[in-house]
Amino acid sequence: MAKTLLIVDDSASMRQLITFTLKETGHEVLLAENGRDALEKLKSAKADMVITDLNMPEMDGITLITELRKMADYKFIPILMLTTESQVAKREEGRAAGASGWIVKPFAPEKFLEVVKRFI
């Protein structure tokens, strides 16, 4: 069954790559440029999963996850961090905020889809 995934990344090319990869498997995709934009989009749409970058202007991924986990509809949905950051401390910070998983960029599309499938 196709799910709706919210992709949050300040890079237009990364949003495009992720969208292409997910749509090939039949998923619906919502797009946001940063955490603030994501929260705004979720006022009028519902996502089954969120995939967010870490480093973004206006609101970073950790703050976004913290805010999403406060919302009843997003308290338990899968949230993946997709970032160039691979330090253990950052991963622990993400996990503490409520991230379900962590994918390091660049990624192989088939591996990315395996991780997404594991969570939805």
Secondary structure as a PSIPRED ss2 file (coil, helix, strand):
# PSIPRED VFORMAT (PSIPRED V4.0)

   1 M C   1.000  0.000  0.000
   2 A C   1.000  0.000  0.000
   3 K C   1.000  0.000  0.000
   4 T E   0.000  0.000  1.000
   5 L E   0.000  0.000  1.000
   6 L E   0.000  0.000  1.000
   7 I E   0.000  0.000  1.000
   8 V E   0.000  0.000  1.000
   9 D C   1.000  0.000  0.000
  10 D C   1.000  0.000  0.000
  11 S C   1.000  0.000  0.000
  12 A H   0.000  1.000  0.000
  13 S H   0.000  1.000  0.000
  14 M H   0.000  1.000  0.000
  15 R H   0.000  1.000  0.000
  16 Q H   0.000  1.000  0.000
  17 L H   0.000  1.000  0.000
  18 I H   0.000  1.000  0.000
  19 T H   0.000  1.000  0.000
  20 F H   0.000  1.000  0.000
  21 T H   0.000  1.000  0.000
  22 L H   0.000  1.000  0.000
  23 K H   0.000  1.000  0.000
  24 E C   1.000  0.000  0.000
  25 T C   1.000  0.000  0.000
  26 G C   1.000  0.000  0.000
  27 H C   1.000  0.000  0.000
  28 E E   0.000  0.000  1.000
  29 V E   0.000  0.000  1.000
  30 L E   0.000  0.000  1.000
  31 L E   0.000  0.000  1.000
  32 A E   0.000  0.000  1.000
  33 E C   1.000  0.000  0.000
  34 N C   1.000  0.000  0.000
  35 G H   0.000  1.000  0.000
  36 R H   0.000  1.000  0.000
  37 D H   0.000  1.000  0.000
  38 A H   0.000  1.000  0.000
  39 L H   0.000  1.000  0.000
  40 E H   0.000  1.000  0.000
  41 K H   0.000  1.000  0.000
  42 L C   1.000  0.000  0.000
  43 K C   1.000  0.000  0.000
  44 S C   1.000  0.000  0.000
  45 A C   1.000  0.000  0.000
  46 K C   1.000  0.000  0.000
  47 A C   1.000  0.000  0.000
  48 D C   1.000  0.000  0.000
  49 M E   0.000  0.000  1.000
  50 V E   0.000  0.000  1.000
  51 I E   0.000  0.000  1.000
  52 T E   0.000  0.000  1.000
  53 D C   1.000  0.000  0.000
  54 L C   1.000  0.000  0.000
  55 N C   1.000  0.000  0.000
  56 M C   1.000  0.000  0.000
  57 P C   1.000  0.000  0.000
  58 E C   1.000  0.000  0.000
  59 M C   1.000  0.000  0.000
  60 D C   1.000  0.000  0.000
  61 G H   0.000  1.000  0.000
  62 I H   0.000  1.000  0.000
  63 T H   0.000  1.000  0.000
  64 L H   0.000  1.000  0.000
  65 I H   0.000  1.000  0.000
  66 T H   0.000  1.000  0.000
  67 E H   0.000  1.000  0.000
  68 L H   0.000  1.000  0.000
  69 R H   0.000  1.000  0.000
  70 K C   1.000  0.000  0.000
  71 M C   1.000  0.000  0.000
  72 A H   0.000  1.000  0.000
  73 D H   0.000  1.000  0.000
  74 Y H   0.000  1.000  0.000
  75 K C   1.000  0.000  0.000
  76 F C   1.000  0.000  0.000
  77 I C   1.000  0.000  0.000
  78 P C   1.000  0.000  0.000
  79 I E   0.000  0.000  1.000
  80 L E   0.000  0.000  1.000
  81 M E   0.000  0.000  1.000
  82 L E   0.000  0.000  1.000
  83 T E   0.000  0.000  1.000
  84 T C   1.000  0.000  0.000
  85 E C   1.000  0.000  0.000
  86 S C   1.000  0.000  0.000
  87 Q C   1.000  0.000  0.000
  88 V H   0.000  1.000  0.000
  89 A H   0.000  1.000  0.000
  90 K H   0.000  1.000  0.000
  91 R H   0.000  1.000  0.000
  92 E H   0.000  1.000  0.000
  93 E H   0.000  1.000  0.000
  94 G H   0.000  1.000  0.000
  95 R H   0.000  1.000  0.000
  96 A H   0.000  1.000  0.000
  97 A H   0.000  1.000  0.000
  98 G C   1.000  0.000  0.000
  99 A C   1.000  0.000  0.000
 100 S C   1.000  0.000  0.000
 101 G E   0.000  0.000  1.000
 102 W E   0.000  0.000  1.000
 103 I E   0.000  0.000  1.000
 104 V E   0.000  0.000  1.000
 105 K C   1.000  0.000  0.000
 106 P C   1.000  0.000  0.000
 107 F C   1.000  0.000  0.000
 108 A C   1.000  0.000  0.000
 109 P H   0.000  1.000  0.000
 110 E H   0.000  1.000  0.000
 111 K H   0.000  1.000  0.000
 112 F H   0.000  1.000  0.000
 113 L H   0.000  1.000  0.000
 114 E H   0.000  1.000  0.000
 115 V H   0.000  1.000  0.000
 116 V H   0.000  1.000  0.000
 117 K H   0.000  1.000  0.000
 118 R H   0.000  1.000  0.000
 119 F H   0.000  1.000  0.000
 120 I C   1.000  0.000  0.000
